[in-house]
Amino acid sequence: MADPDTDKTRQATDKTPDAEAPRQDAEQLQGQANPMLDTASRVSQEAMRRTSENLELMKRLAETMISSARQASSEMAEWTRQVSERQAEAMRQITQARSMEEVLDIQNRYIRENLQALLDLNAKIARVSADKADEASGHLEPGDR
């Protein structure tokens, strides 16, 4: 049988500084790891915030680009409709012309009107493009980055 006093002595000896060293080392490592974990957490949160902002920006830019394409295609569809109307009117006038000179005048006018309509279309699309570029650059304001 073991002597109860010997057991107490052995327990007291086990609590010497040599026995507590691993526990102190673990606490010291944990104390050093906590700031690193905090820093990693902050960096991770900042990266997630920036990623979210970038995705939102990309969404707004895509919406602007789609809107621009829709507006330009709408302008082109209207131009095409007008060209068809002008062509039908020119053909009607040519069939009613009484002389070759009148036919040439109608064709000349038809070509000039179509050229002017094409130039007007290009100007409208250029304005739409400039407006949408301005709108897109508004999404890229320094505060949004």
Contact map, one row per residue, 1 for C-alpha under 8 A:
1110000000000000000000000000000000000000000000000000000000000000000000000000000000000000000000000000000000000000000000000000000000000000000000000
1111011000000000000000000000000000000000000000000000000000000000000000000000000000000000000000000000000000000000000000000000000000000000000000000
1111111000000000000000000000000000000000000000000000000000000000000000000000000000000000000000000000000000000000000000000000000000000000000000000
0111111100000000000000000000000000000000000000000000000000000000000000000000000000000000000000000000000000000000000000000000000000000000000000000
0011111110000000000000000000000000000000000000000000000000000000000000000000000000000000000000000000000000000000000000000000000000000000000000000
0111111111000000000000000000000000000000000000000000000000000000000000000000000000000000000000000000000000000000000000000000000000000000000000000
0111111111100000000000000000000000000000000000000000000000000000000000000000000000000000000000000000000000000000000000000000000000000000000000000
0001111111110000000000000000000000000000000000000000000000000000000000000000000000000000000000000000000000000000000000000000000000000000000000000
0000111111111000000000000000000000000000000000000000000000000000000000000000000000000000000000000000000000000000000000000000000000000000000000000
0000011111111100000000000000000000000000000000000000000000000000000000000000000000000000000000000000000000000000000000000000000000000000000000000
0000001111111110000000000000000000000000000000000000000000000000000000000000000000000000000000000000000000000000000000000000000000000000000000000
0000000111111111000000000000000000000000000000000000000000000000000000000000000000000000000000000000000000000000000000000000000000000000000000000
0000000011111111000000000000000000000000000000000000000000000000000000000000000000000000000000000000000000000000000000000000000000000000000000000
0000000001111111001000000000000000000000000000000000000000000000000000000000000000000000000000000000000000000000000000000000000000000000000000000
0000000000111111111100000000000000000000000000000000000000000000000000000000000000000000000000000000000000000000000000000000000000000000000000000
0000000000011111111100000000000000000000000000000000000000000000000000000000000000000000000000000000000000000000000000000000000000000000000000000
0000000000000011111110000000000000000000000000000000000000000000000000000000000000000000000000000000000000000000000000000000000000000000000000000
0000000000000011111110000000000000000000000000000000000000000000000000000000000000000000000000000000000000000000000000000000000000000000000000000
0000000000000111111111000000000000000000000000000000000000000000000000000000000000000000000000000000000000000000000000000000000000000000000000000
0000000000000011111111110000000000000000000000000000000000000000000000000000000000000000000000000000000000000000000000000000000000000000000000000
0000000000000000111111111000000000000000000000000000000000000000000000000000000000000000000000000000000000000000000000000000000000000000000000000
0000000000000000001111111100000000000000000000000000000000000000000000000000000000000000000000000000000000000000000000000000000000000000000000000
0000000000000000000111111110000000000000000000000000000000000000000000000000000000000000000000000000000000000000000000000000000000000000000000000
0000000000000000000111111111000000000000000000000000000000000000000000000000000000000000000000000000000000000000000000000000000000000000000000000
0000000000000000000011111111100000000000000000000000000000000000000000000000000000000000000000000000000000000000000000000000000000000000000000000
0000000000000000000001111111110000000000000000000000000000000000000000000000000000000000000000000000000000000000000000000000000000000000000000000
0000000000000000000000111111111000000000000000000000000000000000000000000000000000000000000000000000000000000000000000000000000000000000000000000
0000000000000000000000011111111100000000000000000000000000000000000000000000000000000000000000000000000000000000000000000000000000000000000000000
0000000000000000000000001111111110000000000000000000000000000000000000000000000000000000000000000000000000000000000000000000000000000000000000000
0000000000000000000000000111111111000000000000000000000000000000000000000000000000000000000000000000000000000000000000000000000000000000000000000
0000000000000000000000000011111111100000000000000000000000000000000000000000000000000000000000000000000000000000000000000000000000000000000000000
0000000000000000000000000001111111110000000000000000000000000000000000000000000000000000000000000000000000000000000000000000000000000000000000000
0000000000000000000000000000111111111000000000000000000000000000000000000000000000000000000000000000000000000000000000000000000000000000000000000
0000000000000000000000000000011111111100000000000000000000000000000000000000000000000000000000000000000000000000000000000000000000000000000000000
0000000000000000000000000000001111111110000000000000000000000000000000000000000000000000000000000000000000000000000000000000000000000000000000000
0000000000000000000000000000000111111111000000000000000000000000000000000000000000000000000000000000000000000000000000000000000000000000000000000
0000000000000000000000000000000011111111100000000000000000000000000000000000000000000000000000000000000000000000000000000000000000000000000000000
0000000000000000000000000000000001111111110000000000000000000000000000000000000000000000000000000000000000000000000000000000000000000000000000000
0000000000000000000000000000000000111111111000000000000000000000000000000000000000000000000000000000000000000000000000000000000000000000000000000
0000000000000000000000000000000000011111111100000000000000000000000000000000000000000000000000000000000000000000000000000000000000000000000000000
0000000000000000000000000000000000001111111110000000000000000000000000000000000000000000000000000000000000000000000000000000000000000000000000000
0000000000000000000000000000000000000111111111000000000000000000000000000000000000000000000000000000000000000000000000000000000000000000000000000
0000000000000000000000000000000000000011111111100000000000000000000000000000000000000000000000000000000000000000000000000000000000000000000000000
0000000000000000000000000000000000000001111111110000000000000000000000000000000000000000000000000000000000000000000000000000000000000000000000000
0000000000000000000000000000000000000000111111111000000000000000000000000000000000000000000000000000000000000000000000000000000000000000000000000
0000000000000000000000000000000000000000011111111100000000000000000000000000000000000000000000000000000000000000000000000000000000000000000000000
0000000000000000000000000000000000000000001111111110000000000000000000000000000000000000000000000000000000000000000000000000000000000000000000000
0000000000000000000000000000000000000000000111111111000000000000000000000000000000000000000000000000000000000000000000000000000000000000000000000
0000000000000000000000000000000000000000000011111111100000000000000000000000000000000000000000000000000000000000000000000000000000000000000000000
0000000000000000000000000000000000000000000001111111110000000000000000000000000000000000000000000000000000000000000000000000000000000000000000000
0000000000000000000000000000000000000000000000111111111000000000000000000000000000000000000000000000000000000000000000000000000000000000000000000
0000000000000000000000000000000000000000000000011111111100000000000000000000000000000000000000000000000000000000000000000000000000000000000000000
0000000000000000000000000000000000000000000000001111111110000000000000000000000000000000000000000000000000000000000000000000000000000000000000011
0000000000000000000000000000000000000000000000000111111111000000000000000000000000000000000000000000000000000000000000000000000000000000000000001
0000000000000000000000000000000000000000000000000011111111100000000000000000000000000000000000000000000000000000000000000000000000000000000000000
0000000000000000000000000000000000000000000000000001111111110000000000000000000000000000000000000000000000000000000000000000000000000000000000000
0000000000000000000000000000000000000000000000000000111111111000000000000000000000000000000000000000000000000000000000000000000000000000001100010
0000000000000000000000000000000000000000000000000000011111111100000000000000000000000000000000000000000000000000000000000000000000000000000000000
0000000000000000000000000000000000000000000000000000001111111110000000000000000000000000000000000000000000000000000000000000000000000000000000000
0000000000000000000000000000000000000000000000000000000111111111000000000000000000000000000000000000000000000000000000000000000000000001001000000
0000000000000000000000000000000000000000000000000000000011111111100000000000000000000000000000000000000000000000000000000000000000000001001000000
0000000000000000000000000000000000000000000000000000000001111111110000000000000000000000000000000000000000000000000000000000000000000000000000000
0000000000000000000000000000000000000000000000000000000000111111111000000000000000000000000000000000000000000000000000000000000000000000000000000
0000000000000000000000000000000000000000000000000000000000011111111100000000000000000000000000000000000000000000000000000000000000010011000000000
0000000000000000000000000000000000000000000000000000000000001111111110000000000000000000000000000000000000000000000000000000000000010000000000000
0000000000000000000000000000000000000000000000000000000000000111111111000000000000000000000000000000000000000000000000000000000000000000000000000
0000000000000000000000000000000000000000000000000000000000000011111111100000000000000000000000000000000000000000000000000000000000000000000000000
0000000000000000000000000000000000000000000000000000000000000001111111110000000000000000000000000000000000000000000000000000000110010000000000000
0000000000000000000000000000000000000000000000000000000000000000111111111000000000000000000000000000000000000000000000000000000000000000000000000
0000000000000000000000000000000000000000000000000000000000000000011111111100000000000000000000000000000000000000000000000000000000000000000000000
0000000000000000000000000000000000000000000000000000000000000000001111111110000000000000000000000000000000000000000000000000000100000000000000000
0000000000000000000000000000000000000000000000000000000000000000000111111111000000000000000000000000000000000000000000000000100100000000000000000
0000000000000000000000000000000000000000000000000000000000000000000011111111100000000000000000000000000000000000000000000000000000000000000000000
0000000000000000000000000000000000000000000000000000000000000000000001111111110000000000000000000000000000000000000000000000000000000000000000000
0000000000000000000000000000000000000000000000000000000000000000000000111111111000000000000000000000000000000000000000001001100000000000000000000
0000000000000000000000000000000000000000000000000000000000000000000000011111111100000000000000000000000000000000000000001000000000000000000000000
0000000000000000000000000000000000000000000000000000000000000000000000001111111110000000000000000000000000000000000000000000000000000000000000000
0000000000000000000000000000000000000000000000000000000000000000000000000111111111000000000000000000000000000000000000000000000000000000000000000
0000000000000000000000000000000000000000000000000000000000000000000000000011111111100000000000000000000000000000000011001000000000000000000000000
0000000000000000000000000000000000000000000000000000000000000000000000000001111111110000000000000000000000000000000000000000000000000000000000000
0000000000000000000000000000000000000000000000000000000000000000000000000000111111111000000000000000000000000000000000000000000000000000000000000
0000000000000000000000000000000000000000000000000000000000000000000000000000011111111100000000000000000000000000000000000000000000000000000000000
0000000000000000000000000000000000000000000000000000000000000000000000000000001111111110000000000000000000000000010000000000000000000000000000000
0000000000000000000000000000000000000000000000000000000000000000000000000000000111111111000000000000000000000000000000000000000000000000000000000
0000000000000000000000000000000000000000000000000000000000000000000000000000000011111111100000000000000000000000000000000000000000000000000000000
0000000000000000000000000000000000000000000000000000000000000000000000000000000001111111110000000000000000000100010000000000000000000000000000000
0000000000000000000000000000000000000000000000000000000000000000000000000000000000111111111000000000000000000100000000000000000000000000000000000
0000000000000000000000000000000000000000000000000000000000000000000000000000000000011111111100000000000000000000000000000000000000000000000000000
0000000000000000000000000000000000000000000000000000000000000000000000000000000000001111111110000000000000000000000000000000000000000000000000000
0000000000000000000000000000000000000000000000000000000000000000000000000000000000000111111111000000000001100100000000000000000000000000000000000
0000000000000000000000000000000000000000000000000000000000000000000000000000000000000011111111100000000000000000000000000000000000000000000000000
0000000000000000000000000000000000000000000000000000000000000000000000000000000000000001111111110000000000000000000000000000000000000000000000000
0000000000000000000000000000000000000000000000000000000000000000000000000000000000000000111111111000000001000000000000000000000000000000000000000
0000000000000000000000000000000000000000000000000000000000000000000000000000000000000000011111111000011001000000000000000000000000000000000000000
0000000000000000000000000000000000000000000000000000000000000000000000000000000000000000001111111000000000000000000000000000000000000000000000000
0000000000000000000000000000000000000000000000000000000000000000000000000000000000000000000111111100000000000000000000000000000000000000000000000
0000000000000000000000000000000000000000000000000000000000000000000000000000000000000000000011111111011000000000000000000000000000000000000000000
0000000000000000000000000000000000000000000000000000000000000000000000000000000000000000000000011111011000000000000000000000000000000000000000000
0000000000000000000000000000000000000000000000000000000000000000000000000000000000000000000000001111111000000000000000000000000000000000000000000
0000000000000000000000000000000000000000000000000000000000000000000000000000000000000000000000001111111100000000000000000000000000000000000000000
0000000000000000000000000000000000000000000000000000000000000000000000000000000000000000000000000011111110000000000000000000000000000000000000000
0000000000000000000000000000000000000000000000000000000000000000000000000000000000000000000001001111111111000000000000000000000000000000000000000
0000000000000000000000000000000000000000000000000000000000000000000000000000000000000000000001001111111111100000000000000000000000000000000000000
0000000000000000000000000000000000000000000000000000000000000000000000000000000000000000000000000001111111110000000000000000000000000000000000000
0000000000000000000000000000000000000000000000000000000000000000000000000000000000000000000000000000111111111000000000000000000000000000000000000
0000000000000000000000000000000000000000000000000000000000000000000000000000000000000000010011000000011111111100000000000000000000000000000000000
0000000000000000000000000000000000000000000000000000000000000000000000000000000000000000010000000000001111111110000000000000000000000000000000000
0000000000000000000000000000000000000000000000000000000000000000000000000000000000000000000000000000000111111111000000000000000000000000000000000
0000000000000000000000000000000000000000000000000000000000000000000000000000000000000000000000000000000011111111100000000000000000000000000000000
0000000000000000000000000000000000000000000000000000000000000000000000000000000000000110010000000000000001111111110000000000000000000000000000000
0000000000000000000000000000000000000000000000000000000000000000000000000000000000000000000000000000000000111111111000000000000000000000000000000
0000000000000000000000000000000000000000000000000000000000000000000000000000000000000000000000000000000000011111111100000000000000000000000000000
0000000000000000000000000000000000000000000000000000000000000000000000000000000000000000000000000000000000001111111110000000000000000000000000000
0000000000000000000000000000000000000000000000000000000000000000000000000000000000100100000000000000000000000111111111000000000000000000000000000
0000000000000000000000000000000000000000000000000000000000000000000000000000000000000000000000000000000000000011111111100000000000000000000000000
0000000000000000000000000000000000000000000000000000000000000000000000000000000000000000000000000000000000000001111111110000000000000000000000000
0000000000000000000000000000000000000000000000000000000000000000000000000000001000000000000000000000000000000000111111111000000000000000000000000
0000000000000000000000000000000000000000000000000000000000000000000000000000001000000000000000000000000000000000011111111100000000000000000000000
0000000000000000000000000000000000000000000000000000000000000000000000000000000000000000000000000000000000000000001111111110000000000000000000000
0000000000000000000000000000000000000000000000000000000000000000000000000000000000000000000000000000000000000000000111111111000000000000000000000
0000000000000000000000000000000000000000000000000000000000000000000000000011001000000000000000000000000000000000000011111111100000000000000000000
0000000000000000000000000000000000000000000000000000000000000000000000000000000000000000000000000000000000000000000001111111110000000000000000000
0000000000000000000000000000000000000000000000000000000000000000000000000000000000000000000000000000000000000000000000111111111000000000000000000
0000000000000000000000000000000000000000000000000000000000000000000000000010000000000000000000000000000000000000000000011111111100000000000000000
0000000000000000000000000000000000000000000000000000000000000000000000010010000000000000000000000000000000000000000000001111111110000000000000000
0000000000000000000000000000000000000000000000000000000000000000000000000000000000000000000000000000000000000000000000000111111111000000000000000
0000000000000000000000000000000000000000000000000000000000000000000000000000000000000000000000000000000000000000000000000011111111100000000000000
0000000000000000000000000000000000000000000000000000000000000000000100110000000000000000000000000000000000000000000000000001111111110000000000000
0000000000000000000000000000000000000000000000000000000000000000000100000000000000000000000000000000000000000000000000000000111111111000000000000
0000000000000000000000000000000000000000000000000000000000000000000000000000000000000000000000000000000000000000000000000000011111111100000000000
0000000000000000000000000000000000000000000000000000000000000000000000000000000000000000000000000000000000000000000000000000001111111110000000000
0000000000000000000000000000000000000000000000000000000000000001100100000000000000000000000000000000000000000000000000000000000111111111000000000
0000000000000000000000000000000000000000000000000000000000000000000000000000000000000000000000000000000000000000000000000000000011111111100000000
0000000000000000000000000000000000000000000000000000000000000000000000000000000000000000000000000000000000000000000000000000000001111111110000000
0000000000000000000000000000000000000000000000000000000000000001000000000000000000000000000000000000000000000000000000000000000000111111111000000
0000000000000000000000000000000000000000000000000000000000011001000000000000000000000000000000000000000000000000000000000000000000011111111100000
0000000000000000000000000000000000000000000000000000000000000000000000000000000000000000000000000000000000000000000000000000000000001111111110000
0000000000000000000000000000000000000000000000000000000000000000000000000000000000000000000000000000000000000000000000000000000000000111111110000
0000000000000000000000000000000000000000000000000000000010011000000000000000000000000000000000000000000000000000000000000000000000000011111110010
0000000000000000000000000000000000000000000000000000000010000000000000000000000000000000000000000000000000000000000000000000000000000001111111111
0000000000000000000000000000000000000000000000000000000000000000000000000000000000000000000000000000000000000000000000000000000000000000111111111
0000000000000000000000000000000000000000000000000000000000000000000000000000000000000000000000000000000000000000000000000000000000000000000111111
0000000000000000000000000000000000000000000000000000000000000000000000000000000000000000000000000000000000000000000000000000000000000000000111111
0000000000000000000000000000000000000000000000000000100010000000000000000000000000000000000000000000000000000000000000000000000000000000001111111
0000000000000000000000000000000000000000000000000000110000000000000000000000000000000000000000000000000000000000000000000000000000000000000111111
